Amino acid sequence: MNERKSSGLADRIYSDILNSIMEGEFKEGDRLLTEHALAERFATSRPTVREALARLRADGIIVTRRGSGTTVGRRPDPDVRRFAPLETLSDIRRCYEFRVVTEAGAAELAALKADDSDILAIQQAFDELERVVETQGIGAKDDFAFHLAIARASKNQFFITVLSFIEEQVVFSMNLSRNLSLVKTIERQRLVQAEHLEVLEAIRARDPARAGRAMRAHLENALDRMFGS
């Protein structure tokens, strides 16, 4: 079996197991089937199953402990399937993890270095997101504009370049996150906006530690809303 075919099978197994968890076949705390049983179920090799399980483990979906086997650790929001292929979830998670590290730093610098025009740009992006919520829109591009305005306020071109370079992936993940909020409640949309406002106010207050914490909390909360706590 060539490497590409094996990887494709691992993607399918990852998606199928994840779908089974989201459907409730395996609930949080339930033991998963053994590698051997899964290999038989999917008519494939144990190394291929092992690759899929490794991705699920890295995503925090399953947990392996000595003596208790592999159990379901968390159940992602079932509505995720309405807006994104399940095999993309690993990349979405990695994108958020990367953003937590980089954007928290950008927010800290923005609090130190933003001038009045930078803060006005962040405020205008926030106001545009307010209009998106009021009109029940998606606003992924507007969300990106808010985060990019903060990167620009850091006065460090590397933050701007990195965020711009991964714009397609970031907007994709934002689109998923905002679609999920839209099908929930208006309170959830307001919660996201409250997190944005806390970042803006921390930068306006010239408080780098608060700005970094606010940005980190916002992105980690977005990840938890998608993947479960």
Buried (B, 14 or more C-beta within 10 A) or exposed (E): EEEEEBEEBBBBBBBBBBEBBBEEEBEEEEEBBEBEEBBEEBEBBBEBBBBBBBBBBEBBBBBBEEEEEBBBBBBBBEBBBEBBEBBBBBEBBBBBEBBBEBBBBBBBBBBBBBEEEBBEBBBEBBEBBBEBBEEEEBBBEBBBBBBBBBBBBBBBEEBBEBBEEBEEBBBBBBBBBBBBBBEBEEEBBEBBBEBBBBBBBBBBEBBBEBBBBBBBBBBBBBBEBBBBE
